[in-house]
Amino acid sequence: MEKKAPAKKPKQTGETREDRLKQALKANLARRKAQVRARGSASTGKSEGEG
């Protein structure tokens, strides 16, 4: 019995896996920075670890 590897063609939707990962990382970083800024402005100088 012969083993044939299925022909895998990358989807040509204009975005490769690497491009999608770059976009996801960039969005994640922006979201985390926004969270840090929000926590910093809501905080009155006392960090979460203190108390």
C-alpha positions as CSV (number, residue, x, y, z in Angstrom):
1,M,0.0,0.0,0.0
2,E,1.4,3.4,-0.9
3,K,1.5,6.3,1.5
4,K,0.7,9.5,-0.3
5,A,1.2,12.8,1.6
6,P,-1.8,15.0,1.2
7,A,-1.1,18.1,-0.9
8,K,-1.2,21.0,1.5
9,K,-1.7,24.3,-0.1
10,P,-1.6,27.4,2.2
11,K,-4.7,29.4,2.2
12,Q,-4.2,32.5,0.1
13,T,-6.3,34.9,2.2
14,G,-3.6,37.5,2.2
15,E,-2.5,36.7,5.7
16,T,0.0,34.1,6.6
17,R,0.2,32.5,10.1
18,E,3.1,34.7,11.0
19,D,1.2,37.9,10.0
20,R,-1.7,36.9,12.1
21,L,0.6,36.2,15.1
22,K,2.2,39.6,14.7
23,Q,-1.1,41.3,14.7
24,A,-2.3,39.3,17.7
25,L,0.8,40.1,19.7
26,K,0.6,43.8,18.8
27,A,-3.1,43.9,19.9
28,N,-2.3,42.0,23.1
29,L,0.6,44.4,24.0
30,A,-1.7,47.4,23.4
31,R,-4.4,45.9,25.6
32,R,-2.0,45.2,28.4
33,K,-0.5,48.7,28.2
34,A,-4.0,50.2,28.4
35,Q,-4.7,48.0,31.5
36,V,-1.5,49.2,33.2
37,R,-2.3,52.8,32.5
38,A,-5.9,52.3,33.8
39,R,-4.6,50.6,37.0
40,G,-2.0,53.3,37.4
41,S,-4.5,56.2,37.2
42,A,-7.0,54.3,39.5
43,S,-4.2,53.7,42.1
44,T,-3.3,56.3,44.6
45,G,0.4,55.3,44.9
46,K,-0.2,52.0,46.7
47,S,0.7,49.0,44.6
48,E,-1.3,45.7,44.7
49,G,1.4,43.9,46.6
50,E,1.4,46.3,49.6
51,G,-1.0,46.2,52.5
